[in-house]
Amino acid sequence: MRRFVTEIMPRTNDLLHDIQQLQAFLDLRVKMYDKNLAENGQAWKALGMMVDDQLIATAKEWIYRIALTLLEDIYTEHGKQRVSPVQDEQMMDCLLHGLEFVGSAMQFIGVSSVEITYRCQILADVYLQWISKALETLNNTSRKEIDSPCLPKLSINSKSMRPDLRLMHLMEHTSRLLTALQWVRDIRETHFDSPACVPQITATLVEICIRALSVVETIKNAGGHGSNYAASKRTNIMADPQVIIMHMEGSILAFAEKVILLSKEQTTFHHPSVQVIFLG
């Protein structure tokens, strides 16, 4: 432990690569120390082992500072101008993996803070708004493919990602983000820092659900407008319209369950409209 708190984490021009390296570093330390840092070495003490409390505190502070610095780096990188949707999506990948690292780091050391929570919430709001726009774009594109006789219909053979797979991809990543937020917020011990107002993300979560359901309805309609889904039904069960709808609705349900769980546990997510739209 004394060795790793003096390590200098290498940085490159590839933020996603750097985050993945940090996650690999953290995963190795979790295997080595399990919950002992979060519990301040209580299990070691119970075994009669000598425990350096100051070293544990130093290690926790070191990891905490890495997480805080990473959040600052992500925020700075997000502020840079990007010229294509591909670059936007790459940035969102960095944001998601970064928040997952921060969440797992806070779980590992058993310490979070108002500042960490605030920064995570700000970046989460950015990510959720991007997800909402991506769902809107997906729905509009799918409608154009259905309505226009000049465009190819929704097809499982398209080189681009199928609309149903794209929807499930977006919903799964959104659920991962909410899990990371939960990891940050369910820590009882907090690092001392100045209080901050944690922003609300309820409205965006509701908007995401509405837009996801709209995509499902659009794809349902595609089955009755000459879609190639139906033509492929006999050769590929995953192209069966009923199977496609079942998996899409399942991904939205998993997302809804995650939001409802958070709305019950955390005041940040609590709002009657969340449970109304998911349960009503």
N, C-alpha and C positions, 0 to 999 in steps of 0.2 A: 504493500500500500504506500509506503514511504517513497517507493520508486515512481509509481504512476502519477503522484501529485506533482512531480517535477518534470513530467513529460511535456514537450512542446508539440501541440497538434499541428501537423503540416497542413498548409493551405494551398490551394491551386486556384486557377481561374474558373474552375467548374464547380459551382456551388452544390449541385446535386451530388457530385462525386464526394465532395468534402463531407456532406451530411451522411452519406452512406458509410464513409470511413469512421465518422464519429459513432454511428449506430453500431458498427462492428466492434469498435473499441468498448462501447458500453455493454454490449451483449456478452463479451468475454469477461468483463468485470462482474456482471450479474452472476455468471456461472461460478466465478471464483468466490464471491462474497455473499451471494444470495441476499437475504434480508438483514444481514448483520449491520450494514451502515444505517439503514432506516431505523433499526432497533437499537442503535448506539452500542452494539457489541454485547447485548444482554445474553445471547446464547453462548458466546465465548466466555463471558464472566461466570455463567452458570456451570461451565466445565472447569472452572478454576484457572483459566488462562489469563495471562497478564494482558491487559487491554490499555492501550494508550488513547485516552479519551480526546486529548488534544489533536492527535493524528487523525482520528475519525472525524472530528469537527473540521479539520483542515481539508480532508478529502471531500467532505460534503460541500464545503464552501467552494472548492475548486471545480467540482462538477456543476454546481449551481451557476457559477460565473461563466462556464462554457455555454450552458444553456441560454443564459441571458445575452451573451455576446452573439450567439447564433441568431436569436430572434432579431437583434439589431441588424445583423448582416442581411437577413431575409427581407426585412422592411426596407433597407437601403436598396437592395437589388430590385425589389418590386417597384421602387420609384423610378427606375431607369426606363427610358423609352424603348418600346418593342414595336416591331413593324409588321408582325404576322401573327395569326391565330396559333401557329405552331409554337412560336416563342412564348406566347401567353400560356399555352398548356404546359410547356416545359417549366415556366415559372411556378405554375400551380402545383406541379409535381414536387418542386423544391419546397414549397410552402407546406404541403401535406406531410412529406417525409420529415421536414424540420419540426413540425408540431408533434409528430409521433415520437421523434427523438426526445424532445423536451418533456413530453408526458411520461415516457419510460424513465427518463433521468430523474424526474421528481419522485416517481414511485421508488426508484432505487435508493435515493438518499433520504426519503421520508420527509422532505422539506419542499414546500412551495411558498409562494408569496403573492401578495396583491399585485406587485409589479409584473411578475411572470404571468399571472392570470390575465391581467389587463392586456399585456402585449399579445398573448395567445388569442384572446378574444377579438382583438383588433384584426389580426391576421386571419382568424377563422371567418370573420365577417366578410373580408375580402374574398376568401375562397368560396364561401357560400353564395355570394352575389355572382361570382363567375359561374358557379354550377347552375344557378337560376337562369343566367343568360344563355348558357350552353344548352339547357333544356328547351328554352324558347326557340333557339336557332334550330335545334333538332326537330322540333314540332313543325316549324315553318317549312323547313326543307322537305320533311316527309309529306306535308300537305301538297307542296308544289309537285312532287313526284307522282302523287295520286291524281291531282287535278289536271296536269298538263299532258296532252296527248303526244307532245313532242319529246317528253323526257322518259327514260326507261323507268319502269315501275320498280317498287321496292324488291330487291332480289338478294337471295342468299349467296349469289355468285359474284356480287359486286366486289371490286378491289377495296373499296372503302368499308369501314366498319358498318355492319348492319344496324339499322335504327334500334332494334330491340337490344342488341348487345351493347350499343353505345349507352342506352338508357341504364342498363344494369351496371355497366362500368361506372357511370356517374353516381348512381345511388350507392354502390358499394364503397366508393371513395368518400362520399359524404358521411356514411356511417363510420368509416375509419376516423375521419376528422372529429366527429362527435365523441368517439371513444377516447381519442387523445385529450380532448378537453376535459372529459370526465376524470382521466388519470391526473390531470393537473389540479383539478378542483376538489378531489376527494381526500387530499392530504390534510390531516388535522393540524400538524405542527407547521407553523409558518415562519418564514424568514422575515426579520424586521425590516420594513421599509415604509415609505409614506403611503397613505391610503390613496386609492384611485377609483374613479367611477367606472365600473365594468359595463360595457355597452350591451344593449339587448340585441338578440339575434332572432327573436321569435318570429317577427314579420317575414324575414327571409326564409325561415324554415317552412312556414305555411305556404309561401309563394313557391318554394321548391316542390312541395307536395302537389300543389294544384297543377303546376306545369308538367310534372311527371305523369300525373293522371291524364292530362291532355294528350301527351305523347301516346299513352296506351290507347286512348280512344281513336286517335288518328290511325294507329297501326291496325286497330280492329277494323276500321273502315276500309283499310287497304285490302283486306280479305275479300271485300265485295266489289273491288274496282279493278279486277284483272291483275292482281298482284301475282308475282312469280312464287310467292310463298305457297299458295295453294297448289301450283303446278308441281312443286317439289315435295309435296306432302307424302307421296307414295314411296319416295326414295330416301328421304331423310326425316326421321321422326322429329329432329330438332327444328325442322322447318314447318311442322304441323302448326297451323295458326293457334289452335287451342293450347298447345304446349308452349308456344311463344308467349301468349298472353298470360299463362299461368306463371311462367318464370318472371316476367316483368312485374306482375302484381305481387309476386313473392318478394322481389327486391324492394318494392315500395313499402310493403308491410314490414319488412325487417328495419327499414329506415324509420317508419312510424313508431315501431316499438322502441327503438333507441331514443327517439325524441320524447316519447311519453315517459320513459324511464328517467331521463334527465329532467323533465319538467316536474317530476315528483321529488327528485333528490336535490335539485339546485334551483334557487329562486331566479337565477339568470334566465332560465328557460321556461319559467312558469308563466303561463298566460292561458286563460280559458279557451281562446281560439285554437290553441294547439290541439287540445283534447277534443274539442268540438269537431274539427275537420277530420281528425283521425279516427274518432270513435263514433261520431254522429253519422 
